[in-house]
Amino acid sequence: MADESIARDRGRARLWRTCAAILAALALISAAVNYQLARVALRYFDETEAIRLDPLGLGFYAEERSTIPPGHEPTVVLFGDSRARMWSMPAPMPGYRIFNRGIGQQTTSQIVPRVGPDLLSLHPAVVVLEAGVNDLKAIASFPERRREIVARCERNLETIVDQCRDAGANVVIVTVFDIGDIELWRRPFWSNDIEKAVHEVNAFLRTLAGGKVVVFDANRVLDDSRGKIQPAYQLDYLHLNTAGYTALNRRLLPMLSALP
């Protein structure tokens, strides 16, 4: 009987230690998640305040606009949101001047008013346009406005294309990159409908091809068999790393060379 009592006591002690270890692990996980959420909240607060000071981002390239030296080579401009901003062309690219006019966090409604000051002022021969995902992300917060969000995104992208074409530029429309793997802590703030909307907008973009407009299907380069960005190309669920942009450039540069 004494041995059985000792065994029961030891079993209870092991159970309590196991429970305590599980609770401690859960507490650490909770603390880590809360810390990450707090960092994201602070970053978004700062970004929101910055946007309120300059809603269209017209000050972002103001200094560069005033210091661009004259040049005779044809100009290529990467234009759009953070995905465009992070896109680096290989240097040098003989025979071209390259400018990047992407701004992070911008929706197409913010990008349209920048066409004149940030894009057409450079007299581009070629515009590489990548934008739209920041519009579609809003579906997670406003699911009831899904149709409106998609329609406005498509309308704005078509407006940008029309303005560039009317100015005599060739336009390479880059399809909206698919979504990468969503971090666990972000999933409660996400909607799978965003990915469906990305596919809808990309189908619309393909209808704009013709004349001086070509469509670059980036997802044929970037996606894995699941229809998501390959992990080797992901910086995070929305953005590409250097390897991702290198893969895009391998397909993009021949397209640019083939344009008139």
C-alpha positions as CSV (number, residue, x, y, z in Angstrom):
1,M,0.0,0.0,0.0
2,A,2.8,2.4,0.8
3,D,4.4,1.7,-2.5
4,E,1.1,2.4,-4.3
5,S,0.7,5.7,-2.4
6,I,4.2,6.8,-3.3
7,A,3.5,5.9,-7.0
8,R,0.3,7.9,-6.9
9,D,2.1,10.9,-5.4
10,R,4.8,10.7,-8.0
11,G,2.2,10.5,-10.7
12,R,0.4,13.5,-9.4
13,A,3.7,15.4,-9.2
14,R,4.5,14.6,-12.8
15,L,1.1,15.6,-13.9
16,W,1.4,19.0,-12.1
17,R,4.8,19.5,-13.6
18,T,3.5,18.8,-17.1
19,C,0.5,21.1,-16.6
20,A,2.8,23.8,-15.3
21,A,5.1,23.4,-18.3
22,I,2.1,23.6,-20.7
23,L,0.7,26.7,-19.0
24,A,4.2,28.4,-19.0
25,A,4.5,27.6,-22.7
26,L,1.1,29.0,-23.4
27,A,1.9,32.1,-21.5
28,L,5.1,32.6,-23.5
29,I,3.2,32.1,-26.8
30,S,0.6,34.5,-25.7
31,A,3.2,37.1,-24.7
32,A,5.0,36.7,-28.0
33,V,1.7,37.1,-30.0
34,N,0.7,40.1,-28.0
35,Y,4.1,41.7,-28.5
36,Q,3.9,41.1,-32.3
37,L,0.4,42.6,-32.4
38,A,1.6,45.6,-30.4
39,R,4.5,46.2,-32.8
40,V,2.2,46.0,-35.8
41,A,-0.4,48.3,-34.2
42,L,2.3,50.9,-33.5
43,R,3.7,50.6,-37.0
44,Y,0.3,51.1,-38.5
45,F,-0.4,54.0,-36.2
46,D,2.8,55.8,-37.4
47,E,2.0,55.0,-41.0
48,T,-1.5,56.3,-40.6
49,E,-0.3,59.5,-39.1
50,A,2.2,59.9,-42.0
51,I,-0.6,59.3,-44.6
52,R,-2.7,62.0,-42.9
53,L,0.1,64.5,-43.4
54,D,0.4,63.7,-47.1
55,P,-2.6,61.6,-48.2
56,L,-1.4,61.2,-51.8
57,G,2.3,60.9,-51.0
58,L,3.1,63.8,-53.4
59,G,5.9,64.9,-51.1
60,F,7.6,61.5,-51.3
61,Y,9.5,62.2,-54.5
62,A,9.4,66.0,-54.4
63,E,13.1,66.4,-53.9
64,E,14.0,64.0,-56.7
65,R,11.6,65.7,-59.1
66,S,13.6,68.9,-58.7
67,T,17.0,67.3,-59.2
68,I,16.6,64.9,-62.2
69,P,19.4,65.6,-64.7
70,P,18.4,65.8,-68.4
71,G,18.9,62.6,-70.4
72,H,18.4,61.4,-74.0
73,E,17.9,57.7,-73.3
74,P,14.4,56.3,-73.2
75,T,13.0,56.2,-69.7
76,V,11.5,53.2,-67.9
77,V,9.4,53.9,-64.7
78,L,8.3,51.3,-62.2
79,F,5.1,52.7,-60.7
80,G,2.8,51.6,-58.0
81,D,2.8,50.5,-54.4
82,S,5.4,48.9,-52.1
83,R,5.8,45.9,-54.4
84,A,6.9,48.3,-57.1
85,R,9.0,50.3,-54.6
86,M,11.0,47.2,-53.6
87,W,11.5,46.2,-57.3
88,S,15.1,46.8,-58.4
89,M,16.1,46.5,-62.0
90,P,19.5,45.2,-62.7
91,A,22.1,47.9,-63.1
92,P,23.2,49.0,-65.6
93,M,20.5,48.5,-68.1
94,P,22.2,49.8,-71.3
95,G,20.2,52.3,-73.4
96,Y,17.6,53.1,-70.7
97,R,17.2,55.4,-67.7
98,I,15.4,53.7,-64.9
99,F,13.2,55.4,-62.2
100,N,11.2,53.9,-59.4
101,R,8.1,55.7,-58.3
102,G,6.5,53.2,-56.0
103,I,5.2,54.2,-52.6
104,G,4.4,51.7,-49.8
105,Q,0.8,51.2,-48.4
106,Q,-0.8,53.1,-51.3
107,T,-4.1,52.1,-52.9
108,T,-4.9,52.7,-56.5
109,S,-7.0,55.7,-55.4
110,Q,-3.9,57.3,-54.0
111,I,-1.8,56.3,-57.0
112,V,-4.0,57.8,-59.7
113,P,-3.4,61.4,-58.7
114,R,0.4,60.8,-58.8
115,V,0.4,59.9,-62.5
116,G,1.1,63.4,-63.6
117,P,3.7,64.6,-61.1
118,D,5.5,61.3,-60.4
119,L,5.2,59.5,-63.7
120,L,4.3,61.5,-66.8
121,S,6.7,64.3,-65.7
122,L,9.5,61.9,-66.5
123,H,8.2,61.4,-70.1
124,P,8.4,57.6,-69.9
125,A,8.9,55.4,-72.9
126,V,7.8,52.5,-70.8
127,V,5.8,52.2,-67.6
128,V,5.9,49.0,-65.5
129,L,2.7,49.3,-63.4
130,E,2.2,47.1,-60.3
131,A,-0.6,48.0,-57.9
132,G,-3.9,46.9,-56.4
133,V,-3.2,44.6,-53.5
134,N,-3.7,47.3,-50.9
135,D,-7.2,48.0,-52.2
136,L,-8.1,44.3,-52.0
137,K,-6.7,43.8,-48.5
138,A,-9.5,46.1,-47.3
139,I,-12.0,43.3,-48.1
140,A,-11.1,41.7,-44.8
141,S,-12.2,44.8,-42.9
142,F,-15.2,45.6,-45.2
143,P,-16.5,42.4,-46.6
144,E,-19.9,44.0,-47.4
145,R,-18.1,46.5,-49.7
146,R,-16.2,43.8,-51.7
147,R,-17.9,44.5,-55.1
148,E,-17.2,48.2,-54.7
149,I,-13.6,47.7,-53.7
150,V,-12.8,45.4,-56.7
151,A,-14.7,47.7,-59.1
152,R,-12.8,50.8,-58.0
153,C,-9.5,49.0,-58.1
154,E,-10.1,47.9,-61.7
155,R,-11.4,51.3,-62.7
156,N,-8.3,53.1,-61.2
157,L,-5.9,50.7,-62.9
158,E,-7.6,51.2,-66.2
159,T,-7.4,55.0,-65.7
160,I,-3.6,54.8,-65.1
161,V,-3.1,52.7,-68.2
162,D,-5.2,55.0,-70.4
163,Q,-3.3,58.1,-69.2
164,C,0.1,56.5,-69.9
165,R,-1.0,55.3,-73.3
166,D,-2.4,58.7,-74.2
167,A,0.9,60.2,-73.3
168,G,2.6,57.8,-75.8
169,A,4.2,55.4,-73.3
170,N,4.2,51.6,-73.6
171,V,2.7,50.0,-70.6
172,V,3.6,46.7,-69.0
173,I,0.8,45.8,-66.6
174,V,2.1,43.4,-63.9
175,T,-0.6,41.2,-62.5
176,V,-1.3,41.6,-58.8
177,F,1.0,39.1,-57.1
178,D,-0.7,36.2,-55.4
179,I,-0.6,36.0,-51.6
180,G,2.1,34.0,-49.7
181,D,1.7,32.0,-46.6
182,I,-0.3,34.0,-43.9
183,E,1.3,34.1,-40.5
184,L,-0.7,32.4,-37.8
185,W,-1.2,35.6,-35.7
186,R,-2.5,37.5,-38.8
187,R,-5.1,34.9,-39.9
188,P,-7.9,36.3,-37.7
189,F,-7.5,39.6,-39.6
190,W,-7.5,38.0,-43.0
191,S,-10.1,36.8,-45.5
192,N,-9.6,34.1,-48.2
193,D,-11.9,36.3,-50.3
194,I,-8.9,38.6,-50.8
195,E,-7.2,35.9,-52.9
196,K,-10.3,35.4,-55.0
197,A,-10.5,39.1,-55.6
198,V,-6.8,39.1,-56.7
199,H,-7.7,36.6,-59.4
200,E,-10.7,38.6,-60.5
201,V,-8.6,41.8,-60.9
202,N,-5.9,39.9,-62.8
203,A,-8.5,38.5,-65.2
204,F,-9.7,42.1,-65.8
205,L,-6.1,43.3,-66.4
206,R,-5.7,40.8,-69.1
207,T,-8.6,42.4,-71.0
208,L,-6.6,45.7,-71.2
209,A,-3.8,44.2,-73.4
210,G,-3.4,45.5,-76.9
211,G,-1.8,48.3,-78.8
212,K,0.9,49.8,-76.5
213,V,-0.2,47.7,-73.5
214,V,1.1,44.2,-72.6
215,V,0.3,42.1,-69.5
216,F,3.1,40.5,-67.5
217,D,1.7,37.5,-65.7
218,A,4.0,37.6,-62.6
219,N,2.3,34.7,-60.9
220,R,3.4,32.3,-63.7
221,V,6.9,33.1,-62.4
222,L,6.3,33.3,-58.7
223,D,3.6,30.7,-57.8
224,D,4.0,27.2,-56.5
225,S,1.6,24.3,-57.2
226,R,-0.8,25.7,-54.5
227,G,-1.3,29.0,-56.3
228,K,0.7,30.8,-53.6
229,I,4.0,32.7,-53.8
230,Q,6.9,30.1,-53.5
231,P,8.4,30.3,-50.0
232,A,11.8,30.8,-51.6
233,Y,10.5,34.1,-53.0
234,Q,8.7,35.4,-50.0
235,L,9.8,38.2,-47.7
236,D,6.5,38.1,-46.0
237,Y,2.9,37.2,-47.0
238,L,2.7,40.2,-49.3
239,H,6.2,41.1,-50.4
240,L,9.0,39.4,-52.3
241,N,12.6,39.0,-51.4
242,T,15.6,39.6,-53.7
243,A,15.3,36.2,-55.3
244,G,11.7,36.9,-56.2
245,Y,12.5,40.1,-58.0
246,T,15.5,38.4,-59.7
247,A,13.1,35.8,-61.1
248,L,10.7,38.5,-62.3
249,N,13.5,40.4,-64.0
250,R,14.6,37.4,-65.9
251,R,11.1,37.4,-67.6
252,L,10.6,41.2,-67.7
253,L,13.9,42.3,-69.3
254,P,13.2,40.4,-72.6
255,M,9.7,41.9,-72.6
256,L,11.2,45.4,-72.4
257,S,13.7,44.7,-75.1
258,A,10.9,43.6,-77.4
259,L,8.9,46.8,-77.0
260,P,9.0,49.4,-79.8
